[in-house]
Amino acid sequence: MGAGTSPADPASAGREADGPDSAAEGGSTATGNTQADGGAEAGRPANGSEAGEPGGGATSAEPGGEAAAPRRSRRFPLFTRDTARPEGGGRAAPGDAPAPARQWPLLTVLCTAGAGLLIVALDPFAEAFRIGTILIGAALIAGAVLRWVVPSVGMLAVRSRFTDLVTYGLMGTLIVLLALVAQPKPWLDVPILEDAVRFTIR
């Protein structure tokens, strides 16, 4: 008993009667709060970061539950890692065909031009230089025709169809014309060229 209180005091008796129950209630409340706090802490990540915080390992999600897709930039990349296939650059034969069959337009042009170079280098007959050069020009003209007619020419397609046509056709035509007007005894007589050469040499 505390000093200044008597057993007949109703207030002290009420406190003593309420003491065990209140202590029990207080203990259960404290235990419940501790369990609640422990459960909340158990639901958190081990590193103490909340969901959605940087470094917490959680990604932001949309209200529907799906992760937000990364936003694509409209700016050109600093380094080009890939190039678009030119128009008509697909293989010229089905995928199950052998590699030479899939690239037959390119191989046709290369073999014809190689034969012309071989004739020029070996010089087996009198007009070998002229005929070999004409063969090289004809190979380029054939490449232009193939680029125009065949829908898919494989690796013969370098740029757009128009650019390839102009490049192959112009270079092939110039090579053939130079072979025809080559001296001595040109196969094609162009008076304008003779006058231009004489004026230049003068």
C-alpha angles and dihedrals in degrees: 000000000000124000116273096023131103133203089246093060106112094205094057091045090052091050092050091049092048093043102085094042094046090047090051092048091047091051093049091047091050090047091049092049090049092050091047091050091046091050091049090049091047090055092056123086117270093246092057096245122134122237110274094022118126111269093015092110094238121120124217113258133197121244089260090062097251121123114251112255116237113261113250118226122229092209121103115255119255092233123035111228099173140021129214117253110253120246109282092011095130122113116284093224135035119285094252091059120099118271095254090054092050091053101035096129092057093042091051092055094043095048093049093048090045091053090052092050090049092052091049092048097046096038094201096172142021101274096032094124094053095043094045092050091048088051091054091050091046089053091057092046089050088052090054091050092049090048089054100042106033114070095212120027101168116216092358086081108085104157134355119325093254094050093048092048093052094044098046095039097046095046093045093049093049092049092050092048092049090050092051096049096041116128140275107050099352118211091218121046113206111177092196090060092050091052091047092051093048091048091049095048091048 
